[in-house]
Amino acid sequence: FERNIASPGDLKDLQDADLLIGADGANSVVRRALEAEFAPEFEWLTNRFAWYGTAQLFDCLSLTFRTNEHGSFVAHHYRHSQTMSTFVVECDEATWRRAGLDCMSDEESRVYSQLVFAPDLDGKPLVSNKSIWRQFVLLASRRWFVGNTVLIGDALRTVHFSIGSGTRLAFEDAIALDRAFGEAGDDVPRALAAFERERRPVVEKIIAAANLSSYWYERLPEKMTLEPWQLAYDYMTRSGRMTDERLRELSPKFMARVDAERERVRSVGT
Ligand SMILES: Cc1cc2nc3c(=O)[nH]c(=O)nc-3n(C[C@H](O)[C@H](O)[C@H](O)COP(=O)(O)OP(=O)(O)OC[C@H]3O[C@@H](n4cnc5c(N)ncnc54)[C@H](O)[C@@H]3O)c2cc1C
């Protein structure tokens, strides 16, 4: 306890522990200490994103799409406190390079992003907090536990931020692990096996949807050529979990518009 675990080698001191839980995020030291055994798979998305804050308040999670002479941008924004919103700026790699963002300082990038989304920020600045451009990594550990060492949360797998469930899943992992020990008592192998048995099917379903969602963003420039109603429909159905029937129940006005547009396209085509 109360020691900094800076590298996988430091974990050797913990060999006598009854249980070791790696809840240390996507760059997990615990996972890296047993890299060959956990056998994680990594896929780096090509889009770039930078995570900002702003005093501009957005009522709920929403997206804003913008284009300029360099290409296509999307901002994911949502309120995270009474006075501040999160504002994640994302673009495809070609746009990022054409805009010169690969060569800009963090401050220049912030100012550039602020200009792209000026109509949406209502004069409020973007606020940087070590807001560097990053590529999201889709990470999935093939094994969930090795001996008495188990991974949870982002250490185990990442969930693309476009479905906004990474934190919830991490908490649910911890709850499921606690429940497994509640039932198995001190029997660590039994508890860890039960944890994986219960959680893996649920998690894999959500990850499949999240990965499909992330691939949608990877085709952002192509999506920006769609009509607004097509873009909205394409977006809503991107992960394969939303059917027309369900959309009709949730957004009847929107689907009436989609049906009318489809009919119009059909009649023009015949
Ligand atoms: C741009 C972006 C937007 C997102 N938006 C959302 C969203 O809206 N909703 C949502 O649910 N999820 C979102 N996520 C995902 C979410 O952030 C993660 O899924 C979640 O934080 C995972 O929680 P975790 O506890 O597993 O890992 P982390 O939050 O990464 O926590 C790991 C902790 O371990 C600590 N740690 C790491 N290494 C060590 C060490 N060696 N020694 C001691 N401590 C260590 C770290 O300091 C950290 O506190 C987003 C992610 C990104 C990139």
The ligand as an SDF file (V2000), in Angstrom:
LIG
                    3D

 53 58  0  0  0  0  0  0  0  0999 V2000
  -12.0230   11.7720  -25.1440 C   0  0  0  0  0  0  0  0  0  0  0  0
  -12.6920   10.7730  -24.2220 C   0  0  0  0  0  0  0  0  0  0  0  0
  -13.9790   11.0120  -23.7760 C   0  0  0  0  0  0  0  0  0  0  0  0
  -14.6270   10.0890  -22.9460 C   0  0  0  0  0  0  0  0  0  0  0  0
  -15.9040   10.3410  -22.5780 N   0  0  0  0  0  0  0  0  0  0  0  0
  -16.5580    9.4350  -21.8210 C   0  0  0  0  0  0  0  0  0  0  0  0
  -17.9140    9.6690  -21.4280 C   0  0  0  0  0  0  0  0  0  0  0  0
  -18.5220   10.6740  -21.7850 O   0  0  0  0  0  0  0  0  0  0  0  0
  -18.5140    8.7420  -20.6430 N   0  0  0  0  0  0  0  0  0  0  0  0
  -17.8740    7.6050  -20.2330 C   0  0  0  0  0  0  0  0  0  0  0  0
  -18.4680    6.7900  -19.5240 O   0  0  0  0  0  0  0  0  0  0  0  0
  -16.6040    7.3630  -20.5890 N   0  0  0  0  0  0  0  0  0  0  0  0
  -15.9270    8.2360  -21.3710 C   0  0  0  0  0  0  0  0  0  0  0  0
  -14.6330    7.9870  -21.7260 N   0  0  0  0  0  0  0  0  0  0  0  0
  -13.9880    6.7370  -21.2890 C   0  0  0  0  0  0  0  0  0  0  0  0
  -13.5820    6.8200  -19.8290 C   0  0  0  0  0  0  0  0  0  0  0  0
  -12.7380    7.9370  -19.6370 O   0  0  0  0  0  0  0  0  0  0  0  0
  -12.8370    5.5420  -19.4280 C   0  0  0  0  0  0  0  0  0  0  0  0
  -13.4670    4.4040  -19.9710 O   0  0  0  0  0  0  0  0  0  0  0  0
  -12.8180    5.4100  -17.9110 C   0  0  0  0  0  0  0  0  0  0  0  0
  -12.1380    6.5300  -17.3500 O   0  0  0  0  0  0  0  0  0  0  0  0
  -12.1190    4.1180  -17.4990 C   0  0  0  0  0  0  0  0  0  0  0  0
  -11.9610    4.1010  -16.0980 O   0  0  0  0  0  0  0  0  0  0  0  0
  -10.7550    3.3130  -15.4360 P   0  0  0  0  0  0  0  0  0  0  0  0
  -10.8850    3.5640  -13.9610 O   0  0  0  0  0  0  0  0  0  0  0  0
  -10.7220    1.9210  -15.9200 O   0  0  0  0  0  0  0  0  0  0  0  0
   -9.4270    3.9870  -15.9960 O   0  0  0  0  0  0  0  0  0  0  0  0
   -8.8700    5.5070  -15.7510 P   0  0  0  0  0  0  0  0  0  0  0  0
   -9.9900    6.4780  -15.6770 O   0  0  0  0  0  0  0  0  0  0  0  0
   -7.8200    5.6770  -16.7710 O   0  0  0  0  0  0  0  0  0  0  0  0
   -8.2530    5.4090  -14.2960 O   0  0  0  0  0  0  0  0  0  0  0  0
   -7.0580    4.7070  -14.0440 C   0  0  0  0  0  0  0  0  0  0  0  0
   -6.4740    5.2640  -12.7660 C   0  0  0  0  0  0  0  0  0  0  0  0
   -5.3030    4.5280  -12.4470 O   0  0  0  0  0  0  0  0  0  0  0  0
   -4.2870    5.4350  -12.0800 C   0  0  0  0  0  0  0  0  0  0  0  0
   -2.9880    4.8230  -12.4020 N   0  0  0  0  0  0  0  0  0  0  0  0
   -2.5240    4.5150  -13.6270 C   0  0  0  0  0  0  0  0  0  0  0  0
   -1.2930    3.9720  -13.5250 N   0  0  0  0  0  0  0  0  0  0  0  0
   -0.9920    3.9390  -12.2060 C   0  0  0  0  0  0  0  0  0  0  0  0
    0.1430    3.4960  -11.4670 C   0  0  0  0  0  0  0  0  0  0  0  0
    1.2060    2.9730  -12.0730 N   0  0  0  0  0  0  0  0  0  0  0  0
    0.1250    3.6020  -10.1310 N   0  0  0  0  0  0  0  0  0  0  0  0
   -0.9630    4.1380   -9.5060 C   0  0  0  0  0  0  0  0  0  0  0  0
   -2.0640    4.5720  -10.1550 N   0  0  0  0  0  0  0  0  0  0  0  0
   -2.0730    4.4740  -11.4830 C   0  0  0  0  0  0  0  0  0  0  0  0
   -4.5440    6.6790  -12.9130 C   0  0  0  0  0  0  0  0  0  0  0  0
   -3.9520    7.8090  -12.3200 O   0  0  0  0  0  0  0  0  0  0  0  0
   -6.0660    6.7330  -12.8860 C   0  0  0  0  0  0  0  0  0  0  0  0
   -6.5290    7.4210  -11.7650 O   0  0  0  0  0  0  0  0  0  0  0  0
  -13.9530    8.8960  -22.5370 C   0  0  0  0  0  0  0  0  0  0  0  0
  -12.6380    8.6640  -22.9620 C   0  0  0  0  0  0  0  0  0  0  0  0
  -12.0080    9.5820  -23.8060 C   0  0  0  0  0  0  0  0  0  0  0  0
  -10.5980    9.3050  -24.2760 C   0  0  0  0  0  0  0  0  0  0  0  0
  1  2  1  0
  2  3  1  0
  2 52  2  0
  3  4  2  0
  4  5  1  0
  4 50  1  0
  5  6  2  0
  6  7  1  0
  6 13  1  0
  7  8  2  0
  7  9  1  0
  9 10  1  0
 10 11  2  0
 10 12  1  0
 12 13  2  0
 13 14  1  0
 14 15  1  0
 14 50  1  0
 15 16  1  0
 16 17  1  0
 16 18  1  0
 18 19  1  0
 18 20  1  0
 20 21  1  0
 20 22  1  0
 22 23  1  0
 23 24  1  0
 24 25  2  0
 24 26  1  0
 24 27  1  0
 27 28  1  0
 28 29  2  0
 28 30  1  0
 28 31  1  0
 31 32  1  0
 32 33  1  0
 33 34  1  0
 33 48  1  0
 34 35  1  0
 35 36  1  0
 35 46  1  0
 36 37  1  0
 36 45  1  0
 37 38  2  0
 38 39  1  0
 39 40  1  0
 39 45  2  0
 40 41  1  0
 40 42  2  0
 42 43  1  0
 43 44  2  0
 44 45  1  0
 46 47  1  0
 46 48  1  0
 48 49  1  0
 50 51  2  0
 51 52  1  0
 52 53  1  0
M  END
$$$$
